[in-house]
Amino acid sequence: MGEPGNEKDRKAVAVPAQLRDAMIVPATRVQLPTSQSSFKLPEQNWIFAQQWMRADANQRGVVELRVGGDDKDFLRAVRQAAQSARGRDVILAVGHGGAGDFRGLTQTVFDALPEEAHGLERHRFAITREVLDLPQIAEKIDGKWVPKRVQLPNGVTATASQSDVDARVPRYEMMVAAGDILRSGGVARLVILACNMAKDKVGAGGKRFHERLAEILGVGVVVFGGLVAIAEVTFTEPGKPARTKEQIWIAMDENDVEHDRPPSDDPDHPSFSEIPQTARLAAPAPRSPP
């Protein structure tokens, strides 16, 4: 690998038209407060993406997603990534994730866009289990999602409120639109680089979160079963400027994050340039597109 220099001084390189994996990350050098971590996560993700890209520049590209953006920004980034990723991976590394009953979350969730607000489940574009389960409580009639009668496990029949349905619709349809883009681009998988999502339990329809998401998108989905830890490391050599790099690994014990940490004294270690290969859980693309 070539001389990395200081990642903070690098500029993002747009994904060209040739086939390559694509990573979607927050826009450059933006630091935000986060509710789940003391790390300046958006900036760190951006820096790691540059390291990942340069490790195999002919096969990898980076797409930036505006912080505080909206569904149009998200779909624009997905489209740009999908244009080059036929048969390849699109990696979403923009924010946090988690599973229900872990770290105070009530349901499995991930950030589709980088957001400033505290509280992952309260993010405007957090994709939650409830969002994915919209068809369990509603049906689309004449272009509008309306509640439907549902029999609960205890045998009681219930109907959701229209306001509950309406709250889920924009994010659900955003993911449906993202799936259309990914499939039309021939993308093989969406890899979500966020914490603990593989710890999700079986939900409505007998599906786990990543399996339900794969059904909606129509492509394979990969999630992780541990904390996605990231840390800045500074390397110094006599007579040369100091270099900083971001290291990523999967920590299975959140009370001892360092236990699973790879060696941090080697700037060429794969943890400075590769997506972690541990604690991954994959759902294949559905046999029939949605």
C-alpha positions in Angstrom: 0.0 0.0 0.0 1.3 3.5 -0.9 2.2 6.2 1.6 -1.0 7.1 3.4 -0.1 10.5 4.7 -2.6 12.3 7.0 -6.1 11.1 6.2 -7.7 14.4 7.4 -6.0 16.3 4.6 -7.3 14.0 1.9 -10.3 14.8 -0.3 -12.9 12.2 -1.1 -12.8 10.7 -4.5 -16.1 10.2 -6.4 -17.0 6.7 -7.6 -16.2 6.4 -11.3 -18.2 4.4 -13.7 -16.1 1.2 -13.6 -17.2 -1.8 -11.5 -16.2 -1.5 -7.9 -17.5 -1.8 -4.3 -18.8 1.5 -3.0 -18.9 2.9 0.6 -21.4 5.5 1.6 -20.1 7.7 4.4 -21.0 11.1 6.0 -19.7 14.2 4.2 -16.1 15.2 4.9 -14.8 16.4 8.3 -18.2 16.8 10.0 -18.1 16.3 13.8 -21.3 15.6 15.6 -22.3 14.8 19.2 -23.6 11.3 19.5 -25.9 9.6 22.0 -24.3 6.2 21.9 -20.5 7.0 21.9 -18.0 9.7 22.7 -16.4 9.2 19.3 -16.7 11.8 16.6 -18.2 9.1 14.4 -19.0 10.8 11.2 -15.5 12.2 10.7 -13.9 8.9 11.7 -16.1 7.0 9.2 -15.1 9.4 6.5 -11.4 9.0 7.3 -11.6 5.2 7.4 -13.4 5.2 4.0 -10.4 6.9 2.4 -8.0 4.3 3.9 -10.3 1.5 2.7 -10.5 3.0 -0.8 -6.8 3.6 -1.3 -6.0 0.0 -0.2 -7.5 -1.1 -3.6 -8.3 2.1 -5.5 -9.2 0.2 -8.7 -11.9 -1.8 -7.0 -13.3 0.6 -4.4 -14.9 4.0 -4.3 -16.5 6.4 -1.8 -19.8 8.3 -1.9 -20.5 11.1 0.5 -23.9 11.7 2.1 -24.8 15.1 3.4 -25.1 15.3 7.2 -28.6 16.5 8.1 -29.9 15.5 4.7 -33.2 14.0 3.6 -34.6 11.0 1.7 -33.6 12.6 -1.6 -30.0 12.9 -0.4 -30.0 9.2 0.7 -31.4 7.9 -2.6 -29.0 10.1 -4.6 -26.1 8.5 -2.7 -27.5 5.0 -3.2 -27.9 5.7 -6.9 -24.3 6.9 -7.2 -23.0 3.9 -5.4 -25.1 1.5 -7.3 -23.9 2.8 -10.7 -20.5 1.2 -10.2 -21.4 -1.8 -7.9 -23.0 -4.3 -10.3 -22.3 -7.7 -8.8 -20.5 -6.0 -5.9 -21.2 -4.6 -2.4 -22.6 -1.2 -1.3 -21.4 -0.5 2.2 -23.4 1.9 4.3 -21.3 3.5 7.1 -23.1 6.6 8.1 -24.1 6.2 11.7 -25.2 4.0 14.5 -27.1 0.7 14.8 -28.4 -1.6 17.5 -30.6 -4.5 18.4 -33.7 -4.5 20.7 -32.9 -5.1 24.4 -29.3 -4.0 23.9 -27.9 -0.7 25.1 -31.3 0.6 26.0 -32.9 0.2 22.6 -36.4 -1.2 22.3 -36.1 -2.5 18.8 -33.5 -3.1 16.1 -32.5 0.0 14.2 -29.8 1.6 12.0 -29.2 5.1 10.7 -29.9 5.5 7.0 -28.4 9.1 7.1 -26.0 10.8 9.5 -28.0 12.9 12.0 -27.2 15.3 14.7 -30.1 14.6 17.1 -29.5 12.4 20.2 -31.3 9.1 20.6 -30.9 6.7 17.8 -34.6 5.5 17.7 -35.7 9.2 17.5 -33.6 10.0 14.4 -35.7 11.2 11.5 -34.3 8.6 9.2 -33.7 5.7 11.6 -34.8 2.4 10.0 -36.5 0.5 12.8 -38.1 -2.9 13.0 -41.5 -1.1 13.2 -40.7 0.6 9.9 -39.9 -2.7 8.2 -43.1 -4.3 9.6 -45.4 -1.7 8.1 -47.1 -4.3 5.8 -48.0 -6.3 9.0 -50.3 -3.5 10.2 -51.3 -1.7 7.0 -52.1 -2.1 3.3 -51.8 0.2 0.4 -55.2 1.0 -1.1 -55.5 3.5 -4.0 -52.0 4.8 -3.3 -52.5 5.3 0.4 -51.3 3.2 3.3 -54.3 2.5 5.7 -54.5 0.3 8.8 -55.8 -3.2 8.5 -57.2 -5.5 11.1 -54.6 -7.8 12.6 -55.0 -10.8 14.9 -52.6 -10.6 17.9 -50.9 -13.7 19.4 -53.5 -13.7 22.2 -56.3 -14.0 19.6 -57.5 -10.4 20.0 -58.1 -8.5 16.7 -56.7 -5.0 16.7 -56.2 -2.1 14.2 -53.3 0.4 14.3 -54.0 4.1 14.2 -53.6 6.0 11.0 -51.0 8.2 12.7 -48.9 5.2 13.5 -49.1 4.0 9.9 -48.3 7.5 8.6 -45.2 7.8 10.8 -43.7 4.7 9.2 -44.6 5.2 5.6 -41.9 7.7 4.5 -39.0 5.6 5.8 -40.5 2.3 4.5 -41.0 3.8 1.0 -37.5 5.2 1.1 -36.1 1.7 1.6 -38.4 0.3 -1.1 -37.0 3.0 -3.5 -33.5 2.2 -2.4 -34.1 -1.5 -3.2 -35.3 -0.5 -6.7 -32.1 1.4 -7.3 -29.8 -1.4 -5.9 -31.6 -4.1 -8.0 -31.5 -2.0 -11.2 -27.8 -1.5 -10.6 -27.3 -5.2 -10.1 -25.8 -4.7 -6.6 -25.1 -8.0 -4.9 -25.3 -6.9 -1.2 -25.9 -4.0 1.1 -23.4 -4.2 4.0 -24.5 -2.1 7.0 -21.4 -1.2 9.1 -23.3 -0.5 12.3 -23.4 -2.1 15.8 -25.1 -5.2 17.1 -27.8 -5.6 14.4 -27.1 -9.4 14.1 -28.3 -9.7 17.7 -31.9 -9.1 16.5 -34.6 -11.6 17.5 -37.1 -13.2 15.2 -39.9 -10.7 14.7 -43.2 -10.5 12.8 -43.5 -13.0 9.9 -40.8 -15.2 11.5 -38.0 -13.1 10.1 -35.1 -11.4 11.7 -34.3 -7.7 10.9 -31.7 -8.3 8.2 -33.8 -11.0 6.6 -36.8 -8.7 6.4 -34.7 -5.9 5.1 -33.3 -8.2 2.3 -36.9 -9.0 1.3 -37.7 -5.3 1.0 -34.6 -4.4 -0.9 -34.4 -7.5 -3.0 -30.6 -7.8 -2.5 -28.5 -9.6 0.1 -27.9 -7.8 3.4 -25.0 -8.2 5.8 -25.0 -7.0 9.4 -22.7 -7.4 12.4 -23.2 -9.1 15.8 -20.9 -6.9 17.9 -19.9 -3.3 18.6 -18.3 -1.7 15.6 -15.4 -0.1 17.4 -13.3 2.6 15.8 -10.3 4.4 17.2 -7.8 7.0 15.9 -4.1 5.9 16.0 -1.2 8.2 15.5 2.0 6.8 13.9 5.3 8.6 14.3 8.7 8.0 12.6 11.9 10.0 13.2 12.2 12.8 10.7 8.7 12.4 9.3 5.3 14.1 10.0 3.0 12.2 12.3 0.3 10.2 10.6 -3.2 9.5 11.9 -5.3 6.5 10.8 -8.7 5.1 11.9 -8.8 1.4 13.0 -12.0 -0.6 12.9 -12.8 -3.9 14.6 -15.8 -5.8 16.0 -15.8 -5.9 19.8 -17.9 -8.8 21.2 -17.6 -7.7 24.8 -18.8 -4.1 25.2 -17.4 -3.9 28.7 -13.9 -4.8 27.4 -13.7 -3.3 23.9 -9.9 -3.7 23.7 -10.2 -7.5 24.2 -10.9 -8.1 20.5 -8.8 -5.2 19.2 -6.2 -6.2 16.5 -2.6 -4.9 16.7 -2.6 -1.2 16.5 1.1 -0.6 16.0 1.2 -1.7 12.4 -0.3 0.9 10.0 -0.6 -1.8 7.3 -2.7 -4.1 9.4 -6.0 -5.0 7.6 -8.0 -3.4 10.4 -6.9 0.0 9.0 -8.2 -0.6 5.5 -10.7 -3.6 5.4 -14.3 -4.1 6.5 -14.3 -6.5 9.5 -14.9 -10.1 8.6 -15.9 -11.3 12.1 -19.4 -11.6 13.6 -21.1 -11.1 10.3 -24.5 -12.4 9.5 -25.8 -12.4 6.0 -29.3 -12.8 4.5 -29.4 -13.7 0.8 -31.4 -11.9 -1.8 -34.9 -13.2 -2.1 -35.5 -15.7 -4.9 -38.3 -13.5 -6.2 -37.8 -9.7 -6.3 -40.3 -7.6 -4.2 
